[in-house]
Amino acid sequence: MIIKPVSVALAFLLLTVCAFNSKAQDSKVGTWGIVTVVLPGDSTHKWGGYTEFQTRTNNVFSQFQYYEAKAGVSYDIDKNFTALLGTGHYSTYDYMDVGKGPTINETRFWEQITSNQFLYRIKLEHRYRVEQRWVNGDYRNRFRYRLNVFVPLNNTKIVAKTWFISAYDEVFLNNKVPNFERNRVSAALGYQFDKSWILQAGWINQYNYSATAKSDKDNIMLILMYRIQRKNTGQHEQVPTTSD
């Protein structure tokens, strides 16, 4: 079942290219596209990792304004606890004049712990992250907590040929007043084709807050994940989580 997810990935790349050629106008709804490749750890291989590319547009599949590229190394403490060290580059553009180059460049490092709970059909992921950020050369700290919920619809586990729903809420805090910086809420419908390919489509809202302004925006979200399969793997239940 490789043809379908690969076709989705090619369509996503085409839409990203088309986004550069759109006329500028503000929009209340944008698009997030996420492609993730994961090498999960397991009971046999404790070390793993991932790489992820993301692009965002101001309008629905048009008016490119943002991309990020990141990667990380993970270690499975046990089957339900994973530690990760990550780094990434993030660039934001003025969608009305992309040719001027990015208005914001950010380099980021982070440390995180992920804890999973499997309650029959309900799968819970708790993620705790500490970030070190350089935004246009200025250093900042940030602290994030995300609760992610997955529910398979036609199986008790999320395995090959499984439909599932996912939803999460994530809070962003920093060490400067006001300490609250951002909140994300998301809901999506997903399908796992086989052991490797997973597709999700849904909605995400991002609310930003500062002492001088606040804003929020709804976005259509498309996620394509490829999970690398090792030989002689000690299998355990996994959730199709995104790394963002």
Buried (B, 14 or more C-beta within 10 A) or exposed (E): EEEEBEEBBEBBBEBBEEBBEBEBEEBEEBBBBBBBBBBBBBEEBEEBBBBBBBBBBBBBBBBBBBBBBBBBBBBBBEBBEBBBBBBBEBBBBBBEEBEEEBEEBBEBBBBBBBEBEBEEBEBBBBBEBEBBBEBEEEEBEBBBEBEBBBEBEEBEBBBEEBBBBBBBEBBBBBEEEEEEBBBBBBBBEBBBBBBBBBBBBBBBBBBBBEEEEEEBBBBBBBBBBBBEEEEEBEEBEBBBBBBB
